[in-house]
């Protein structure tokens, strides 16, 4: 355990993993079986809406367990689908929401003033 304290991890590494390209019918129990091999899990959230199907969030108790799982399970084959396992980065997730919101505002202004742009 003492050796772990001396290791410096990259800044993007955290306990929260974002998993994509999951089979739509995967259950939380199957997720615990796959990800639980790498350490104690605090929580797993599997997407259940049309927008979030095939994705999940996995929260580990320890950051080193999350790193180990990310390293080993990225590209892992589950039901003929290769998993994409990433560290969750909230700043990137919220930036995407901001971009979508700005685009919607821009479209509303274009409609309001009946403006046409070359790409529309």
Backbone torsions as a table, in degrees:
resi	resn	phi	psi	omega
1	UNK	NA	-35.4	-179.3
2	UNK	-62.8	-35.3	-180.0
3	UNK	-63.6	-35.2	179.7
4	UNK	-62.2	-34.7	-177.5
5	UNK	-65.4	-23.9	-176.8
6	UNK	-89.9	-8.4	-177.1
7	UNK	-85.2	130.8	175.6
8	UNK	-97.2	124.7	179.6
9	UNK	-97.2	153.4	175.2
10	UNK	-59.8	154.3	-175.1
11	UNK	-64.4	-25.1	-177.8
12	UNK	-78.4	-13.0	-178.4
13	UNK	-72.7	128.8	174.0
14	UNK	-149.1	-179.8	-175.4
15	UNK	-78.3	-11.9	-173.8
16	UNK	-102.6	118.6	178.9
17	UNK	-105.6	142.0	174.9
18	UNK	-109.5	123.2	-175.6
19	UNK	-114.0	129.7	178.7
20	UNK	-121.2	168.1	176.6
21	UNK	66.0	34.3	175.9
22	UNK	-81.6	151.8	170.9
23	UNK	-61.2	140.4	-176.3
24	UNK	-62.4	-28.1	-174.7
25	UNK	-96.8	13.0	-179.7
26	UNK	-69.2	142.8	-179.2
27	UNK	-102.6	165.1	177.2
28	UNK	-63.2	-35.5	179.2
29	UNK	-63.0	-42.3	177.8
30	UNK	-65.6	-35.8	177.2
31	UNK	-65.0	-42.0	177.2
32	UNK	-62.3	-38.0	178.3
33	UNK	-63.1	-43.2	-176.7
34	UNK	-73.0	-51.4	-172.9
35	UNK	-85.0	-23.0	-178.7
36	UNK	-67.3	-17.6	179.3
37	UNK	-66.6	-16.9	-174.3
38	UNK	-103.8	-1.1	176.5
39	UNK	149.8	177.9	-178.3
40	UNK	-69.5	131.9	-178.3
41	UNK	-106.3	133.5	176.8
42	UNK	-85.1	-43.1	-175.5
43	UNK	-159.5	147.5	171.0
44	UNK	-130.5	130.7	176.3
45	UNK	-120.9	115.5	178.9
46	UNK	-99.1	132.6	-179.4
47	UNK	-63.6	138.3	-177.7
48	UNK	-131.2	3.9	176.0
49	UNK	-101.6	163.2	179.7
50	UNK	-55.9	-32.0	179.8
51	UNK	-76.9	-27.7	-174.2
52	UNK	-108.6	0.8	178.9
53	UNK	-60.4	142.1	-180.0
54	UNK	85.0	5.8	177.8
55	UNK	-126.7	161.9	176.9
56	UNK	-158.4	159.4	171.1
57	UNK	-115.7	133.7	177.7
58	UNK	-122.3	123.3	-179.9
59	UNK	-110.7	120.3	178.0
60	UNK	-94.9	156.8	175.1
61	UNK	-71.3	-34.5	-173.7
62	UNK	-122.6	138.5	-177.6
63	UNK	-65.8	-32.7	-179.9
64	UNK	-70.5	-33.6	175.0
65	UNK	-65.9	-40.2	178.4
66	UNK	-63.9	-42.0	178.8
67	UNK	-63.0	-44.4	179.2
68	UNK	-60.7	-44.4	179.1
69	UNK	-64.5	-43.4	-179.9
70	UNK	-62.7	-43.6	-179.6
71	UNK	-63.9	-39.8	-174.2
72	UNK	-89.3	-29.2	-173.5
73	UNK	-97.5	-10.8	176.2
74	UNK	-69.4	117.8	-175.7
75	UNK	93.3	0.7	179.2
76	UNK	-68.3	137.2	-176.8
77	UNK	-89.1	120.4	176.1
78	UNK	-127.5	114.5	179.8
79	UNK	53.1	47.0	179.4
80	UNK	62.6	26.1	173.9
81	UNK	-127.1	135.5	-179.6
82	UNK	-93.2	121.4	-176.9
83	UNK	-69.3	143.9	170.8
84	UNK	-112.0	111.3	-176.7
85	UNK	-113.4	121.2	-177.1
86	UNK	-128.5	157.3	170.5
87	UNK	-78.1	132.9	178.6
88	UNK	-70.0	130.7	178.4
89	UNK	-125.3	103.9	-174.2
90	UNK	-61.6	-34.4	-179.1
91	UNK	-63.5	-36.7	177.7
92	UNK	-71.5	-38.4	-179.7
93	UNK	-63.8	-43.2	-178.8
94	UNK	-75.2	-29.1	175.1
95	UNK	-60.9	-40.8	179.7
96	UNK	-62.3	-41.8	177.7
97	UNK	-62.7	-40.6	178.8
98	UNK	-62.7	-42.3	179.5
99	UNK	-62.8	-44.9	178.5
100	UNK	-61.7	-41.1	-179.6
101	UNK	-65.7	-43.6	178.7
102	UNK	-63.7	-39.8	178.8
103	UNK	-64.3	-40.2	178.1
104	UNK	-64.4	-42.9	177.3
105	UNK	-61.3	-42.8	178.8
106	UNK	-61.6	-43.9	178.5
107	UNK	-63.3	-38.3	177.8
108	UNK	-64.2	-41.7	178.3
109	UNK	-64.7	-42.7	178.8
110	UNK	-59.6	-43.3	-180.0
111	UNK	-67.0	-43.5	-178.0
112	UNK	-60.1	-42.2	-176.7
113	UNK	-101.4	9.0	177.6
114	UNK	53.0	49.7	-179.0
115	UNK	-95.0	142.8	175.8
116	UNK	-117.4	139.0	175.3
117	UNK	-118.5	157.0	-176.1
118	UNK	-55.4	-34.6	-177.2
119	UNK	-82.6	-9.0	-179.0
120	UNK	-105.3	NA	NA
